[in-house]
Amino acid sequence: MSEAAITESRVLDALRSVMDPDLGRDIVSLNFIRNMKIDGATVSFDVNLTTPACPVKDRLREQSRQAVLSGVPGVSDVRVNMTAEVRRPAAPETSRIRGVKNIIAVGSGKGGVGKSTVASNIAVSLARSGAKVGLLDADIYGPSIPIMMRSSGEPEVRDQIIQPVEAHGVKLMSMGYLSGEMPLIWRGPMAHKALQQSLLGVNWGELDYLVVDLPPGTGDVHLTLVQSVPVTGAVIVSTPQDVGLQISMKTLRMFQQTKVPILGIVENMSTYICPHCGARDDIFGHGGAARAAESLGIPFLGEIPLDAAIRKNSDTGTPVILAEPGSPAAAALSEITGKLAQQISIQAFRSIPLTIIEE
């Protein structure tokens, strides 16, 4: 063979120029390259990313293709197949919920800021990307997920294990399925037991992400969650105005004090765009969450407009990201999901020793 022969080593050397923008390392040292095949002048391989919801997937595919075409003499065709394998952080194992790789808490300082809307749409968006997703409604006293994620059935108990229902490709559990229209007039210890049963007594199966929609504020439910399972990180949802942000910061600090990483802040009801004239009106203000994120040194995941499509579709049980994918709200939620998936991947790799992912 000539010195210009196409070899796996030369292809890998060329691919070292392709950097993952979030993890800050090249895709070879991150062990992303799988199943390489060389057939004459054609090279094919998989790029195995850390999440199917990666927002830079197409860019990495093209960069990988160009790196081999320009960096390896003799190659005339490069076929790149994008795959994904969600990693779990190197957190203490809990056999009671072993099949769940990442638990994402979605919280807010006060009610009415759209926390459940964000949680349900993120869950559906992750599932639509190809991930295995569950959604736990941990708002024991005010469950809304059964309405927003209308399913055809209710949970069943088999061998003392709750079988979750499914809607829009997401496994669901909520006290709303069990209590119906009756109010739960419980003290804290009962809420603690109810969350543990909903979290640990459910057959979640194998999940890449379990999104937990928490009640507003800080209290028993939040402490039960962080003391029962390793939480990958938390998302804070707030409206732009000062009063909403100041109260949400208490929830953020609660997560920090309990050693839960902050994955980012979402600004909901960020602005209103008139559907008739296109005029913009910042009814609740604008940009407060972004400024808070910058000052605290934590990620800003994005802003969601005040959009009637969200309310309409939440009431009918289909998240807006599915019902009206072309709407401004759906576009914003899709972008937020991608940024959140990136932060989860960063968190997972941050906790893994480099020797594990080196060649």
Salt bridges, closest charged atoms under 4 A:
ASP13 OD1 - ARG16 NE 3.39
ASP58 OD1 - ARG61 NH1 2.84
GLU62 OE2 - ARG65 NH2 3.30
ASP77 OD2 - ARG79 NE 2.94
GLU85 OE1 - ARG34 NH1 3.68
GLU93 OE2 - ARG88 NE 3.97
GLU93 OE1 - ARG98 NH1 3.61
GLU156 OE1 - ARG158 NH2 3.22
ASP208 OD1 - LYS101 NZ 3.60
ASP213 OD1 - LYS115 NZ 2.91
ASP282 OD1 - ARG280 NE 3.16
GLU303 OE2 - HIS286 NE2 2.97
ASP315 OD2 - ARG311 NH1 3.45
GLU324 OE2 - LYS312 NZ 3.01
GLU335 OE2 - LYS339 NZ 3.37
GLU358 OE2 - ARG25 NH2 2.91
GLU359 OE1 - ARG16 NH2 2.68
